[in-house]
Amino acid sequence: MGVVSAVFGGVIRDVLSNEVPLIFRKEVYASACLAGGMVFLGMEFLQKGADINIVASIVVVILIRYLSVRYHWALPFRPLKER
């Protein structure tokens, strides 16, 4: 749900601002949300407390986003070949 919220929230924001959505450029935020979700599921599997799961997931997402902005991390972008 976090990935869907991040992606579609960002797409709606960019479309209303008349810009190309960040998800179609080389952004990391959907991947950061996916990593946070995986951390949450992993900790849930290990039966850690709910509060610890939530805080750890939030920290992972914020840390990945902060580092991606700070160090200009981007995912590889490979446009579709023209036909």
C-alpha positions as CSV (number, residue, x, y, z in Angstrom):
1,M,0.0,0.0,0.0
2,G,2.9,2.4,0.7
3,V,4.3,1.9,-2.7
4,V,1.0,2.5,-4.4
5,S,0.3,5.6,-2.3
6,A,3.8,7.0,-3.0
7,V,3.6,6.3,-6.7
8,F,0.1,7.5,-7.4
9,G,0.3,10.4,-5.0
10,G,3.4,11.6,-6.8
11,V,1.9,11.1,-10.2
12,I,-1.2,13.0,-9.3
13,R,0.9,15.9,-7.8
14,D,3.0,16.1,-10.9
15,V,0.2,15.9,-13.4
16,L,-1.7,18.7,-11.6
17,S,1.6,20.7,-11.7
18,N,1.8,20.0,-15.4
19,E,5.2,18.2,-15.1
20,V,6.4,14.8,-16.1
21,P,5.9,12.5,-13.1
22,L,9.0,11.7,-11.2
23,I,8.3,8.0,-11.4
24,F,8.8,8.2,-15.1
25,R,12.2,9.8,-14.5
26,K,15.0,8.2,-12.5
27,E,13.6,8.6,-9.0
28,V,14.1,6.2,-6.1
29,Y,11.0,6.9,-3.9
30,A,9.0,3.9,-5.0
31,S,11.9,1.6,-4.4
32,A,12.4,3.2,-1.0
33,C,8.8,2.4,-0.1
34,L,9.2,-1.2,-1.4
35,A,12.3,-1.6,0.8
36,G,10.4,-0.3,3.8
37,G,7.6,-2.7,3.2
38,M,10.1,-5.6,2.9
39,V,11.7,-4.5,6.2
40,F,8.2,-4.5,7.8
41,L,7.3,-7.9,6.5
42,G,10.7,-9.4,7.5
43,M,10.3,-8.0,11.1
44,E,6.8,-9.3,11.2
45,F,8.0,-12.7,10.2
46,L,10.5,-12.5,13.0
47,Q,7.7,-11.6,15.3
48,K,9.1,-8.3,16.6
49,G,6.8,-5.8,18.2
50,A,4.4,-3.8,16.1
51,D,5.9,-0.5,17.3
52,I,9.4,-1.6,16.4
53,N,8.2,-2.8,12.9
54,I,6.6,0.6,12.2
55,V,9.6,2.7,13.4
56,A,12.2,0.5,11.5
57,S,10.2,0.7,8.3
58,I,9.8,4.5,8.5
59,V,13.5,4.9,9.3
60,V,14.5,2.7,6.3
61,V,12.3,4.7,3.9
62,I,13.4,8.1,5.1
63,L,17.1,7.0,5.1
64,I,17.0,5.7,1.6
65,R,15.2,8.8,0.4
66,Y,17.6,11.2,2.2
67,L,20.6,9.4,0.9
68,S,19.2,9.3,-2.7
69,V,18.7,13.1,-2.6
70,R,21.9,13.8,-0.9
71,Y,24.1,11.7,-3.1
72,H,22.0,12.0,-6.3
73,W,21.3,8.3,-6.5
74,A,19.0,7.2,-9.4
75,L,17.8,4.0,-10.8
76,P,19.0,3.1,-14.3
77,F,16.6,4.4,-16.9
78,R,16.2,2.6,-20.1
79,P,13.7,4.1,-22.5
80,L,11.8,1.8,-24.8
81,K,13.4,1.5,-28.2
82,E,11.5,3.3,-30.9
83,R,9.8,1.0,-33.4
